[in-house]
Amino acid sequence: MNIGTLIRKCRKERKLTLKVVAERASISEGFLSQVENAVNSPSVDTLIRICNAIGVDAGDLISQVSKRNDIVLIRKSDWDEIDFSHTGFVTRRFFSPEYRTVIDSAILVVEPGKSIPARKNVKNGQEVLCILKGAIDLMLNNQTYTLLEGDCVHYFSNRESEKITNTGATTSFVLWVGTM
């Protein structure tokens, strides 16, 4: 388990929203969401502020994280516990950044009408999308591909002309895998 997963778990146990914790910790809601989803790592000072905002001891959380997980499991029932920031999407990473060196993976959860931008700092990367629930439009090289539940696509990344958008009426869940 990574620090973000533990923070989210403690926050949920105390029935606190992203907004409330972010305000108490003097950070943005988007940054807290990134921390919880292992997209970004907080500084020690910020981690302490987040933990104080939730009411947990930062040292206890760090102790729990000190053992590396060799497997991360996200169950379908976890999909109901998603807090969207103002961006309208959440990226649930399987592993924290220090363990993502060759391949990266996540469950992308996208609200209707919202988009996920292309990954940054990717050169010659490849990506795979598999639509678990809902539908998305993949914009790639000035062409749009509509992907429905059960559809999968494998493509070469092009950050200049790549965007994933939920044009449907319901929240979409997408398994995403990409090379670094």
N, C-alpha and C positions, 0 to 999 in steps of 0.2 A: 504494500500500500504506500502511496506517495503522500507528501505533506498536504497537497491540495485535496485529495480524497478524504483525508482525516479532517481537514478544516470543514469541508462540506458536511461530513457526517456529524460533527459536533454542532455545526450551525443548525442543521435539520433537527437534531435531537432537542435543541433549545427553541425550536420553532421560530427562528430568526430569518428574515429575508436577506437577500444579497444587498438590497438598498440600505437596510438598517445597519448591517455590519460594516458596509463600506463607509457610511456616514460616521459611525462611531470610530472607525480606524483612520479616518481622514484620507481615504483613497477612493478611486473611482469604482463604480459598480462593475464596469467592464474589466478593470484590472483584477478585481476579486474573482470574477468569473474565470478569467484566464488562469489565475493561481489554482482555483478549485479544479480546473480541467487540465492541469499540468502543461499549459501552454507557456506560462511564464512563472518564474520563481521570485518570491519576495526577498528583499534584503532582511537581515536579522532584525533591524529596527521595525520594519514593516510587519514582519511575522509576529513580533511581540505585540504590536498595536492590534493586529487582526485577532490574535488569541485573547487579548484583554477585552476586545469588543464582544467576543463570543462568551468569554468567561471560562477559558481553559488555560492551563499552564503550557507555555511554549516548550519548555524543557520536556514535559511529558509527551507532547506530540513528536518532537524530534527523536526521543527514545524509541517511539513506536515505528518510526520510519527507518531507523538505523539498519534494519535487516532488509536486504533487497528481495523483492518478489520476483520469482522466475515466471510467474503466470498472473495475469490479470483477467478477471471474469466480470463481464457486464451482462447481467440478466435482463430479459425483456421487462421484468417488473420494475427495474430501475428507471425505465423510460418515463414513468409517471412522476418522478421526483426532479424534474428539470425546471430550473429557474432561468428564464430568459433575461438577458440584460437588454439594454436599449437597442442592441444590434439586431435582435431577432433570431440569432442562431447561437448554438452551443456546440463546442467541439469536445467530446468525451474521449480523451486520449487513453490508450491502454498503458503506455509506459511514460515515465517522466523524461525530460529532455536528455539527461545524462545517459539513458539507456537506449536512445534512438540515434544510432549511428549509421546504419545502412538502410533500414526500412522504418517507416512510420505508419501508424494506423490509428483510426479513431472512428467513433460513431458520430456522424454529423446530424444535428437535429436543427431543422430549419422551419421557422414559422412561415405561414403563407405570405407571399409578397416580399420576402427578405432574401438577400443574397450573401454568399460567402465569397470573399475575394480569393484570388490565386495565392498559392504559397509564395513566400518571399525566399530569396537566396537559393533557388533551385536551378541547377543547370543540368540539362540532359536527363531530367527525372522522368519517371513513368508513374502513372497513377491508375488505380482501379476503383471504380464506383459500383456498388451493388445497392439497388434501391430496396430496402427492407419494408418500408411502409410509405405510402404517399406517392408523389411524383416530383421530379425536378427537371429543369432545363439546364443543359450543359452548353455554355457558349464557348467555342473553341475555334480559333482561326477564322473568325467572322462567320461561323456556321453554328446554328442552334440545333441541338439534339434533345428531343423530349424523351425522358426515361421514366417508365412507369414501374410500379411495384413488381419486383422480380427481375427487372432488366439489369444488366451489368455491362460495363464498358471498360476497356483498357486503352490508355492513350499516352502519348508523349506530352509532358507538361509544356505549356507555353504561357508564361505568366503575363505577357503583354496582351494576350487576347483569350483569357480564361476566366470564367465566372460560373458559379453554380447558383441557380435561383429556384426558389419554390414558387411556381406560378399557379399551384393548386389552391384548394380551399381548406386543406387540413395540414397539420404539421407533418413534415416528412422526416424519415429516419433513413440515413444512408451509411452503409459501411464503406469507409474510405481507406485505401492502402496506397502509400507512395514511397518511392525510393528517394534517397537524399541526394 
